[in-house]
Amino acid sequence: MSKMAEEKAAAVGGSGAGQPPPQQQQLAAAGEAAAAARVRPVETLLRAAPLGLCVAAMTVMLRDQQSNEYGTVAYSDLGGFKYLVYANGLCAAYSLMSAFYTAVPRPATVSRSWIVFVLDQVFTYLILAAGAAAAELLYLAYNGDKEVTWSEACGVFGGFCRQARTSVAITFASVLCFILLSLISSYRLFSAYEAPPSSALGNKGVEIAAYPR
């Protein structure tokens, strides 16, 4: 009987050997909270940065118009430039809301991390697509397309093209900010998942299927 009791005590002790004591868990949680408090102001500023960039790019494009003896051209004549204005407006609004959301301390949960991650991805691709479409229009305006007999237009409407180029450059600066935010939110989300304990794999470990040759 004494031998069986010793084996049972050893089994119980071995099952809890891999778990840290409660005091260490509390210290680890306090350290994570302190690290999150230090990172929060930096992330808030990074989330607020696209607000100014998107508003600036949208304002420059909204005022992009030129008239001369050859006619009048405005941003509203080109669908890609209108899409750039709409995308910058939406991303500016999201930047403002996400900055307020990050600035307020709240407990981190996996569901909240998923929501922020998905929204960051959506708006990153939105502003990237708008910048790429506007950049393609600028390329055609500067170089034309001989295959479809499109002549370059920036030689005639140089001021219009320069202002549009400024707006596109500011848009790509905001794209860099959104890419950084996507990396931060993805790291926060996927670092919340822990690897399964070795006991869950059983004594056999990981079995690899063998296929006949």
Salt bridges, closest charged atoms under 4 A:
GLU43 OE2 - ARG47 NE 3.21
GLU43 OE1 - ARG188 NH2 2.58
ASP120 OD2 - ARG47 NH2 2.80
